[in-house]
Amino acid sequence: MSAGDPAPGPVANLDANGERDAFRRLQARLQVMYRAVFSDDDVPRSVVVLPSFSLDADVMAKILGVQHYEERMLCLLLLLRLPRTNVIYVSSDPISESVVDYYLHLLPGVPVRHARRRLTLISCHDTSPKPLSTKILERPRLVDRILAAIPDRAAAHMTCFNVSDEERRLAVRLGVPIYGCDPDLLHLGSKSGARALFRDAGMLIPDGFEDLSDAQQLTEALVELKAAKPELKRAVVKLNEGFSGEGNAVFSFEGAPQGADLKPWIRSRLGHMGFEAAGMTWDLFESKIEAMEAIVETFIEGARKRSPSSQYRVDPTGELETISTHDQVLGGSASQIFLGCRFPADEAYRLAIQEEGLKAARILRDRGVIGRFGVDFISVPGPDGWAHYAIEVNLRKGGTTHPYLMLQFLTDGHYDPATGLYRSPGGRPCFYYASDNIQNERYRGLTPDDLIDIAVLNGLHFHGTTQEGVVFHMIGALSQYGKLGMVCVAETPERARRLYDEAIAVLDRETR
């Protein structure tokens, strides 16, 4: 079948097995479309962007302004630089036209009017905590509107933040494949599944236990960790489906007794763990352990501890590609919360973590995973060099995805796996410093138009001629939460960080 052949029609009301079979047929069509369409920028295509966070609602609710995280995927509006590409962007709440206009003006060499004509914005007008895909499925007329916006389903695909059963159901309902991981493989990206995967790959991991389903198992695991390593100061407990560190808690062994008194002491201290999510309680955390299971690991200590990650992509034909490395910027009481990232990772170890991550990436590819994913590490220096402990697999578009896509779309450069550097078409290296968590109470009340005015008057924008500058995202969270994101691109890492600091100084001065 060619990309122009008729696509199978949308399907509804299937049982679970029928839905899986229909989805696999759709995904097989994605392979054909990838060869026929993705290789030529001038071939007409449609991309349905679905920034649905199909993750635990209680954990997600702990993130300030979480509903605006859907806007992180607005970077995909820059796909409109391809002159025959249509983008259908679906969101829970309408996206401000000022924000849309901000992104479209970043397009190199494409008139805004031409791009806007190929963009369809569809909103559920529903800010409830349910996943976006669920909201869409509850609205048959909205599903019909999405279908009506796709000129040719044989040359269309969906791209999502993560793919759960709900996104799979929507794909089958639309008759459009997803460039992403089959939900039946998502256990590989859980905290427990990742530890098993890393062991299969022969990677270094922290001592610990997985598949813990209640407080009793958690207590026993902590007892065993402490007994095996009496000098252990802390352990970290992670919910299997935690996001951005919000499902983590740190257990301190300070004051722990020895012998038979250790187990009851640990059980009595579970409610006093350091929860990373604001407002998290032991009762809620315990219920999440019972619902999704958890792991416990030794807390890796170190004065110079780093948190790098490496990113990969498996295309629909099964080709594996290394696409980036980052140093994650973490915060929270125990530095467990993702705040932002630096690209690329430190020169001292970027190629090492790239190679280590490939061990897991090859297994994921062989088990059928496609799309983008990342492998996270905790790295500490030692007498023989850096030691890299593999800690997580993210089978979704993580916090490092949208800054990197922004860099690609703005510069049209390429990543060199041999050096771990990204270079512009002219050969100049590009670096960036990015954050999703810029937050200041004084920023509350700033509208998107206010931010754009401030940016224009203070030169806070990306310069196509110099290939550096500042790009804002999550702008919709600014007025209510005083929160936004930023990507700062420059020729050196120092310059990228300086642009970030200068932009913060401007915002602080304008809201003083």
N, C-alpha and C positions, 0 to 999 in steps of 0.2 A: 504494500500500500504506500502511495506517495502522500506527501503532506496535503495535496489537493484532493485526495479521495474523500468520500463522505465518511464522517465519523459516526460511530455508533451513537444512537440517541440517548438522552438522559433517562435514568432509571430511578424509580422510587418504590418504596414499600417492599424491600427485600428483607429476608431474614439475615442473620449475621453471616452465615456461610455464603449465601447468595451475594451479599454485599462484598465479601472478600474476593470472590471469584470475579465479580464485575470490576473491582478495583484493579486486580492483577491484569485483566485484559486491557484496561486503560493504561496501566503502567507499561505494558508491552508496546502499546502504540506510541508512548513517549520516546522509546528508543528510535523508532522510525522517524518521528518528527525531529528528534535531535539531529540526526544525520542530514535531514533534508532542509531544515530551517535554521538551526543555530549556527551553522557554518557560514551563512551568508547574511550580512547585516541588512541587505536590501530586500530580503524575502518578507512578505507580509506575515505578521503574527499578532497574537493577542496574549497579554499576560494579565491574569487575574491575581491581584495582590490582596492577600488575606492575612492581615497582621493579628491573627487570633491567638491569644495566650490561653491555650487549653491546658492549664496547670491548676493545682489546688487553689481554690478560691480563698480559703482562709489564710494561707501563706501569702498569696498575692496581695490580699487586702492590707497587709502590714507595710507595703511599699507606698510611700507618699506619691500621690498623683498617678497611681499605676494605670488608670484608664488611658492616660496620654502616652503610655509606652507604645501604643499602636502607631504613633507618629514616627517612631524610629525607622519604620520601613518606607517613609516618604522619600527616602533616598532613591527608591526604585522608580520614582517619577522621572529620574534622569535617563531611564531607558528610552524615553521619548526622543533622545538624540538620534535614535535609529529612525529614519524618515518614514518607514512603513509599519511601525510598531504601534499598536493600540494598547493602552493600559487601562484596566478597570480596577479602581482602588475602592475597596469596601471597608467601611469603618463603623464603629458603634455610634459615634456622634459625628455630625458634619464637621469637615475640616474647613477652617477659615480660608476664604478666598485670598486673603492677604498672605497666608502661609503658602498656599499653592502657588501664588504669583512669585513668592520669594524663591521657591525651588525652580520654577520654570525659567527664571532669569539667570539661573546658573548654567543652563544648557549652552554648550559651546556650538556656535554656528547654526542654531535652529531658531527661527522666529517664534516668539512666545505664542502668537496666534495660531501658528501651524501646530505646535505641540498641544495647545489647549484643545484644539479640535479633535485630537486623537486620545484625549483623556476623558474618562467617564468616572465621576465620583458618585458613589452610592452609600447611603447611610441608613442604619437601622433606627436612628433616633432613640437609642436605648443605652443608657449608661450603667445599667445594672451589672453586677459582678460576673454574670454568666459569660462563658466564652463567646466570642463574636460568631463563630461558626454555628453555635446553638441558636443564637438570635436570628441568624439568616434562615436556618432550617425551620424556625417557627413562623416564618413569613413567606408563604408560597409566592405571593406577588413580587416580593423582592428577588426571589430566586429567578422568576421569569424576567425581571428587569436585567439581571446579570446575563442571562442567556441572550436577551435581545441585544446586548451591547457587544456580543462576540460575533464578528462577521463570518468566521469560519472556524468551527470547533476542531477541525482536523489540524489546524495550525495554532492551537491555543493550549496553554498550560496554566496551572495555579502555582503560586509560590507563597509559602506560609511561614510564620514564625516557628511553629512546631506542628507536627502532624499527629493528631490523636484520632480516635474512632470517629469523632464528630467531623473532622476535616475530610476523612475518608468518605464518610456518608455524604457530605456535600459534593465531593468530587464525582461520586457515582450519580448523585442527583443531577449534576450539571452535565455529566458526560465529558468531563475535562480532567486529564491526568494531573498529578502533583509532582513537581520536581522536588522531592523530599523523601524522607524515610517512611517506609511502610510501618504503620502503628504496631504490627505484630512483632517488630524488631526493637521496640522502644525499651524493652527490659535491658538491652545492651547498654543503654545510656543512663540507667538508674545508678544510684551510688553503689548498690550491691552488685549489679551487673557489671559495672566498670571494674570493680576490684577483681572479679572473676576473669574478666577479659584481660586485664593487665597481667594476672598470673599466667594465663595461657600464652601471653606474648613474651614472657620472661622479663618483665619490667620491674624495676624497683618500686615497691609500694610501702607505705607506713604499716607497722604492725597493727593488726586490728581484726574485727569480725564483721560479717555482713548478715543480711537476712534476719535481723532482730525484730521480733514481732510484738514484744510487750516489755513492760518495765522489769519483769523478772529476768528475761534474757539479756536486757541491757545491763542490769546489775551484775549478772554473772560474767559478762564480757569485760566489764570494767575491773572486776576482781581479778580475772585472769591476766589482763594487761598489767595491772599493778604488781601481781605476784611474779610475773615473768621479768619485770623491769622495776625493781624496788625504787630506783631513783626517779621514776616518771613523775613529772610535776602536773601535767595536764593531759586530757584526752578531748577529742572533738567528736560530738555526736551529730550525724547528718541524716535528715529525713531523706528517704529514697528519691522523692520527687521535689526536693527543695530547689529553689530558684535564686540565683544571684547571691547565695550565701544566707538568704533569709530563713532557710530551714535548718540552720546550724546552731549548735549550743556547745559551750566549752565547760567541761567538768574539771574542777580543781581538786587535786589530791592533798592540798595543804592541810596539815593536821590529821592526816589519815592514820588510824591505828594499824597495828599488825595482827596477824593471826586470825582467830575466829571472830574478832570484833570488826574486821574490815568489811565484810559483806553487809551487816545491818547498818554500819556507818554510811556506806555508799548509798544504800537504798534510802536512807533518811535525807541524803543530800541532793537527790535528783531534782527536787523542786527548787534548789538554789543554784542550778546551773546558770551560766551566763548566756542567756538567749540573745542571738544577734538581731532577731526581728523585734522592732519596737512594739511593746505591749503584749508580747508572747507570754503565756503562762504555762506552768507544768501540766495542768489539766488538758489544755488544748494540745500541747506538744505530745503528751502521752496518747491522746486520741489519734493523732496523726501517725505515731509509730504503729499503732494497732491497725490503722487503715492502709498505710503504704509501706510499712517496715522501715528500718533504718540501719545504719552502720555505726561503728565506733572505731576510731583510729587514734594512735598516739599523736599528740600535738607536736609537730616538728618545731623545735625551738631553734633560735639562732639570731644573733644580732644583725647579720647581713642577709637575712632570709628574703628571697624573692618569690614571686608568683607568676612565672611565665606560662604561656600557652602556645600551642601550635595548631594551625588550622589546615584542613584538607577538604578536597571535594572529590566525590566519585560521580562521574557523569552517567547518564542513562545507559551508555554502552559498556560501563564497567571500568573505564579508565580512571586511575587514581592520580591526583595532582596535589602537590603541596602548594598552598596559596599564601601563607603568611605566618609570622610569629609575632607575639606581643608580650610585653611585660604588663601584667594587670596591676592597676592601682586599687588597693583595698583599704577599707576603713572599718568602722564598727569597733566595739569594745575589745575584740581580739583579732582585728584585721581579717575578718571573714566576709565582709560585704563588698561586692564589686562596685567600685565608684567610677572607674574609667580604665584607660589603657594607654601605653606608649608603643608606637610602631617604629621600627621592628624591635624585637627583644634585644637585650644587651649582647654586644658583639662577643663577649666572653663565652656565651653558651648558646646563642641562637641556633647555630647549626647542630649542636648536640641535641637540643630538645626537638628540633625538626626531625632528626634521625630517630630519636627515641619514640616520638609520636607516630612515626611511620609503622612501627611494629604493631601498634594497636590499629592503625588505619587499614593496614593490609588485611587483618582479620575481619574488621568491619566490612570491608569491600567483599571479601570472600563469603561473608554471611548474608550478603544481599543489600547492604545499606547503600543508598545513593543520596546525593545532595551534599550540603556543607555540614561540617561538624568540627569540633575542636577537642583537643586533649589538654587538660590543665595539669600543671606540676607545682610542687613546692621545691624550691632549689636552695641549697645551703652550701657554702664553700667549706672545703676540708683540706687536709694536708695533701691529698692527691687530686685536687681540683673540685669542681662543683659536683654535688650529688643531686640527682633529679628524681624526686619521688612523684610518681604518677598518682593523681588523686581523683580526677573526674573525666568523664566523657560527656560532651554536650551535643546530642543529636538534634540540634536546632540552630537557628540563627541567633547566636549569642550576642553579648555586648560588644564584641570585637567585630561583628559582621558589618553593621551599617557604617562605621567610620571607614572601614577598608573599601566597601563598595563606593562610598563617596569619593575616596581618593582615586579609584579606578575611573569612575565616570567623569570626574573633573579633569584628570590629566591624560587619560588614554595611554598610560604607560604599562609596564609589565613587571612582574615579580621574578627575580632570578634566584632559584633554589640553591645555586652553587655558592652564592654570597649571602643570601638572606636579605638582600636589598631590593627595594622597588625603585625603578628608574623611569623618568619621564621619556617621551619619544626622543628628546634631545640627549638622553644619556645621563641626565642629572639625577642624583639620588633624592628621594622624597621621604620625609619623616613626618609623623604627626603625634600630637598629644590630644587625647579625647576624653570627655567625661559625659556621663548621663546624669550626674548628681550634683550639679551646681545649684545650690539652694541658699536663699537669703530672705529673711522675712521682709526686708525692705523692697525686694523685687515684686512682692505681691501688688496687684493692681496694674502692673504694666501689661498692656494689650499687645498682640502681635504687631499692630501698627506702631506702637510706641517703640518696641524693640527695633523694628526696621528703621525708624527715624534715627534712633541712637546709633545704629550700625552705620547708616549712610553718613551721618554728620561726623562720625569719628573714624571713618575709614575701616570699619570692621567687616570686611567682605573678602571673598576669594578673588585674586587677580589672575586672570587667565594668562596674561603675558609673562608674569613672574612665576606662575605656578605655585603660589603660596598665599596664605590668608586664612580667614576665619569663616566657618560655616556653622550656623546654629541649627539645632533640631529640638524636638519636643517643645516647640514654642507654645503649644496650646496649654501646657501646664503652668505657664508663667504667671498669669493673672491671678489664678486661684491659689496656687501653692508656692509661688515665688521660686519655681524650679524650672530648669531648662538644661539642655545639653549643648555641647560645642565640640567641633573638630578643628584643630589648628594645624595646618600643613605648612612645612617649611623645608629648606635645603639641609638643615642640620637639626638634630634633636634639641639642642640648646635654644635655637631660634624658635622651634615649635612651642617649647615650653614658655618662652618669653612672650610669644603672641598670646598664649593662654592667659598669662599673668596680666598682660596689658589689657586684654578684653575684660577680665574681672575688675581691674582697676577702673575702667571706664564705666561699667555697670554700677559699681559702688559709688563713683562720683556723681553719676546721673540720678541716683536714688537717695543721695545723702539728705 
